[in-house]
Every structure is written in C-alpha cells, then in structure tokens.
C-alpha cells in the first residue's frame, strides 16, 4: 500500500464533526514501517489534534523516531500543507531533505522537501550553549 493510499484510508476515520474537514497522514520510517493518523476535533477548539501529530505519536509509541517520508491527504481543491505546529513536529523527527507529499482525495499532488516546507527550522542546535 502506498503512503497516499494509507493516508486516504485513515482519513475516513477522522473525527471532524465541527469543520467536516477530514485529514489523513501516513509516514514511513527509516526502517520501512508505516504509521498513520487522522485529525481528531474537540468542541473546545483548539484542543483537537492534527493527522500528522497522530501519525507521529503512533510512530513514537512503536519505538521509532525517524521519518523518511510523509504524505498528507485532504478533500480540498488543492493539496493542503501541514500547519505550522505540525511542520515543527515533523522537523523533530526528520531530515531536511525528506519528501513531504501533500495531496487531495481527487489525486492532485505536490511534493516538497521538509526544508522547503519549513525554511529556517528551529532545531536542537539552537539550544546549545554558546
């Protein structure tokens, strides 16, 4: 199953009763394992979670910590990028050159590197003592 297919499948499980905007994410780790997540809304906005965050949490729960590629799918007119918070979460576990594919349920796709998606990312090196 491709990451696109996995993201489309998990998207159907999203809990989006308020926005009706379902999102699915699938990531592949350096070991080749695939983890998925969907958005989960909460009536107390903004307490929900994004699809990307769910996939990352599943990856960590399984004891893996290195994203090799990621795909995000939504039913929208154009491919939807991860929000700013998710971009930073992805950067915590991925190299700058990993591919991030943003796609629609109709099949439109755009692939960029993480560095293109999050230029000037804040990283652990910024916290080192001078």
Secondary structure, 3 states (H helix, E strand, C coil): CCHHHHHHHHHCCCECCCCCCCEEEEEEECCCCEEEEECECCCCCCCCECHHHHHHHHHHHCCCCCEEEEEEEECCCCCCCCCHHHHHHHHHHEEEEEEEEEEECCCCEEEEEHHHHCCCCCCHHHHCCC
